[in-house]
Amino acid sequence: MKNKRLIIYISLFFVFLIFNVTSSVVFAADDFDFIQNEIDSGTNTINMGAKTYTPNSVNSISVNKNNITIIGQSSSSKAILDASNSGFEILRINGDNVRLENLIFKNMDTTVFS
């Protein structure tokens, strides 16, 4: 009887452990919406890894706050912000002390610089 009870407790423990591990995993979307949501939520450092981000419902990322860093994984493995020739700029920065590190900007509207 003791062994049966012990097996039940151990089984419940593993079920609980597996449920907690799988439910706490958050997968970031690979689109501009993810970046905009991070900025809007008050995050000061956004680690983007080495993914490629494209427009979705957000066509252009607005940085309307100060003291924020948007950073790719490393100098040899950068995050790519690809506007997908949408005709929009990728970033619109209205804040102070905004750092951009290890990012590649691709297929964006460059007429905003002329």
Steps between C-alpha positions, in 0.01 A plus 500: 500500500786738583671432168179564308448831680862599433459424128185714488677791671798477269271483195306806615825684562619435144165600351513823702862560399433444129190723509690786666795481264292495184256769614775749588672491162427815300577515130562846357336583172735593218324820403505872571198455732721316750755783506230770526328314784830474689560875459142584604519274805783708647787262433832691487707226337358287220713195419399385155735210446602419142152484346354682199211732587244617240189722497167359609230728640782741596668634184744737670640476853458818707747566780332774701694463824845576635781270612426187302732245338393274214765236454563200274675188623863595424722679250536175304136391532277805454124545504352608166221755470357438153233745379425258213483789252180616670569867425530579870798598709604241755556725801372839601700625801365788708679420825839595641784261575374221273768237428482262206754217505567201275211570263470486122236715326377351173255592220386827658382833366811719481323813374461608862875575497497733199 
